[in-house]
Amino acid sequence: MEYVVAIDVGGTDIKSALIDRNLTTISQKVIPTPLSGNTQERILDSLMELVAEYSKIQKVSSVGVSFPGIFDDKNGVCIWSENLILENFHIKDLLENRVQAPIIVKHDVRTAAIAELRNGAAKNTENAIFMSLGTGIAAAIIMNGEICASNGYAGEIGHVNVNGKFACVCGKFGCLEAASSTLAISKAYASLSRTEGVSTEKIHSLVLQGDPIAMGVWRDAMSAIGRACEILVTLLAPEVIVLGGGLSNAKATLLDPVSQYLADSLSFQHRPRVELAHFGSKAGVIGSAIIAFELLPAIEQ
Ligand SMILES: [Zn+2]
């Protein structure tokens, strides 16, 4: 049996796993993403440590990494990530110099979309949208069975103006990401409740308990996601919109209001299915394993 290390670098944490050919997780670990000091070096060190740890359990045949920001999949370069404070980070080359096994590094959302397209909620579709709703927000656009990357710049739905009330990390105002990311939901709740540092998980449980402030914040965030989905549906007519990322842990509290927004707002457009990611917030890790295994036959030839 062959084993790969799959790593999903996010804006908050780094999810990782040792995975076999059947995509079964043998071992897994989550560590916080280094966000201060020399983040470039600290991220590389963290990934090296993870690979070294898994190598003690099984021989690692290859390593697949998914990474956020504007990402050049072909060369494995993070062109820009505001959340990780990185620019022009040649992560694939730098890792190749340090790790013995073959390595592939691709964009996090497009990699998660591969998992959903092959084995998840977008299976057997030709045209689909995968939306990753986490610390940041981005989409993978699947057209005619192919994922559009456009040199890394496609799918940045998080920076579409949805008439939001908040300033965005990109320097603009009113972006989807500034209205509906997990970070944005926490910030909006903090400003209204005057309670700092309440997590999205906690706000979600307050919504379920009927807390009026949490419900108002949640409603605004869901409307902004619905508005963005309406734009995507009108432009791209997907068969399915798959909602993933950390916010998808909210399950029906996410799916129902977004579906309802679309039901109310669409007219002539083709109505897509709206589904939660089959792999939930693990789609990035599973996708990383899939691209790592795809590397193996090419190397063996
Ligand atoms: Zn923005």
Residues whose N, C-alpha, C, O or C-beta is under 5 A from the ligand:
A	BS01	ZN	G158 H159 C168 V169 C170 K172 C175
